[in-house]
Amino acid sequence: MTTTWIILGGTSTIARAFARQAAQRGDGVLLAGRDMDDLSATASDCGLAGAPVAEAIRFDARDAATFGPIIARARALDGTIGVAVFVGSMPSQDEIDADASLIDGLIADNYGGPARFLTEIAPLLEERGAGTVVGVGSVAGDRGRLGNYVYGSAKAGFHTYLSGLRNRLGRSGVHVMTVKPGTVDTAMTWGMEKLPFLAQPEKIAGDILRGADKKRDVIYTPFIWWPVMTIIRLIPERVFKKMEI
Amino acid sequence: MRWKDTEYHGWGRVLTAEGQVARPERASTLAAIAKHSPAPALGRLRSYGDACLNTGGRAIDMTRMDRALSFDPETGVVKVEAGMEIGRLLKLFAPRGWLPPVMPGTGFATVGGGIAMDVHGKNHHGAGSFGCHVDEITLMTPKGEKRITPGRNKDLFAATVGGLGQTGPILSAKVRLLKAKGDVMIVTERRIKDWDAFLSHLDSSDATYTVGWIDATAKGADLGRGILEEAETGGGLVPAAKRGKRVPFDAPGFALSPPVVRAFNAAYWRRVPVAGRTVVKPIDDFFFPLDKIHDWNRLYGKGGFHQFQCVVPVAAADALRGMLERIAGSGLASPLAVLKRMGAGRAGYMSFPMEGYTLAVDFPNGRAAETLVRDLTATTAEAGGRVYFAKDSLCAPESVAAMYPEHGTWLKAVTKADPEAAYATDLVRRLKLREPR
C-alpha cells in the first residue's frame, strides 16, 4: 500500500533530502511550509523522481489555521499516512538574550506548532490504524547547553511530547519515531564554525527512512551521537554547569 | 545569507582559492544574493583549473539548487535548476527513454556548469555541444530573474553558453533530452594499432557515440595506439552498476610514475582482443567510467595534476601528431588520454568545440609537465586550434585572441550584462578575458 508523507517544514534541507528519497522509493509527498514557490519546485522534483502524489501545501507552525486543510487533504488520500516533522528554527542564543520575545516564535516552530498539528491529526491516524510519525528533534534537546539552551529546551519538550504520542498511537498500530540528529550540513549551519561530526542531509534522510521501516523508537543520526550524548547526559549537573560545550 | 570563509580548488587540485562562499537552497535566497552581492556561480567544481575559483572574492555554490522543475513527455524538454547533476538527470530520465543530450566525462558536472562551459560528449560529432540543446536559460541578475532564449536574446544567449559564468548565475534551464532506444549501451571496442589507423577509424565511424582511449606513452611505430569505442543505446537488461569506491588518501608520487603508467597502458590496450569485441554496459558506466571511483583526482597525490585538452582543425592533424610525439617522448602522461573527432556544433562565442580532432591528456603536476603543457598550448594556437578553458590553468592571455576569434563579440555582450565584472573568476583575470584586446 502506498504511503504518503506529510512533510512539515518541507523547505528545510533535511526535509528536501527526505522527500527525494521517499519519492525515489515510490512514496507520495505532501510538502508543507511557507515558501510555496520553493515547495512547488521540490514537489515537481519528487513527482519526476517517482512520487505518485507530490503536492505543495501551506503550513505555518505559528498559524494553526493552516493545519486543518492539510489534515483534510490527508484524509482524502488512500493508503497509509506518514507525518514527518522537520519544522524548526534556531535563532542564536545571543539574539535571544538580546530579544527575549524571539522565544515565543522559537517555541511555536520547534514545539508548539508541531505538537498541536500532531494532536489534531492523531485521530485520523488512529482511524486508519496504521502509519508513521517521524518527529525530528535534536541532540541539543538532551541537555541544556550554554550555547543554545532555549532551542534545546523546545526540542526537549518536543521529545517528551513524541514519547507520549508514541505511547498513545502505538495502541492503534501507528508508530512514532523520535529522531535526534547531530549537526547537519544545512542552510541553518552553513558558515558556522566548529561543527563536530557534520553529516550530510542525505545521510540523515536515509537513516530516518530506514529507522521508520524498522519501527525504531528513538534514533540518533549519525549514530556517533548516541555514545556522545550518553556520556554528556551522564555528566553530573554540578560539573556540567561549569562546562562550555 | 551567511557567507562561509573557505578554501576550495578545481578538479586538478593545482590551484586553490580562499574566499567566501554562499550556498543558497531557494530561488528567493539566490535572488537576494544576486541583488546585494553579485558573485560568480560554482557547481561541483569539476573544472580542472581556475575557472571555478574566485580568490579573495565571493562565489555562489549552486549545488543545493538541483531540482527537476518540469518535464514534457511529448517533446522531452526538461526544466531543471542549475545545480542538477547531469548524472542525476540521466538517472531520472533514462528509465523513461530519455537521455541528457550531451554528457561530459563526469556525471557530477552540473547543468549550470555544462552550459557555462558548453561541454561536449562522445556524441559531439553528431549532436554538437550541450548548449545546442538548451531552449531557455533563466539568469539571476541583480534585477531579478531574466529568461533568455536563443531566438529572442541571441547575443546574450551566445555570451552565456560557454561564457564561463560571466553573464551571471544561472538559476535554471530548459534542456531538450534525446530519445534513447533503451537503457543500456552496446559498445564495440576495437584495438587501434597506430596514429594513422586511429584517425581513419575516427573519420569513418558512423556510430552515435565514439571515443578513443589513446596510449600517450607509446612511441615509434606504436605512436597513437589505443582503443576505439563506438556505442549506441539499446534495450535489454544488465545489472545496475555497483556502488562506487572512494580514494581514501592522496596517493604517493610513484603511483603514476612512467614505468607504472607504461605497464598499465600496455595491459589496458591488450585487454581488448585483437579482433575487437562488443559488450553491453550500463549507461552510466559508459559515459562516466571514472565516477565509480570517487575523488579519483587524489590518485595524483597532493600536488594535483593538469589536464591538457586542445582541439585542432582536421587539416592540422599532423601538428596534433607532433604534439602526441612530444607527450610520448616526455614520459609524463598518465593513463588518462582521450582522442576524439569533433563536429562543428557549438552554441556560444567562447565555446570550445570546433570541427577537428580533440586530444586530452592528464599529467601529474610538476615543472616539466607545466613546461610541456605551455609548449603544447603554443603549438595548438599555431595550428589554428584552441585549448579548453574548463581544463586549463596555464594558458597565457596573449594566446586568447588567436584561439577564440569571437572573444571581442563575447566581451561586448558580457560587459553589457555585467559592467562591473562582478562575475570575474581567477581564470578570467589570468587570461584578461574581461579586457579588450
Interface residues (C-beta under 8 A of the other chain):
Chain A: T11 T13 R16 D35 D37 D38 A41 T42 S44 D45 L48 A49 A187 W190 G191 M192
Chain B: R2 W3 K4 D5 A22 R23 P24 E25 R26 A27 S28 T29 R64 R67 A68 L69 S70 F71 E81 L92
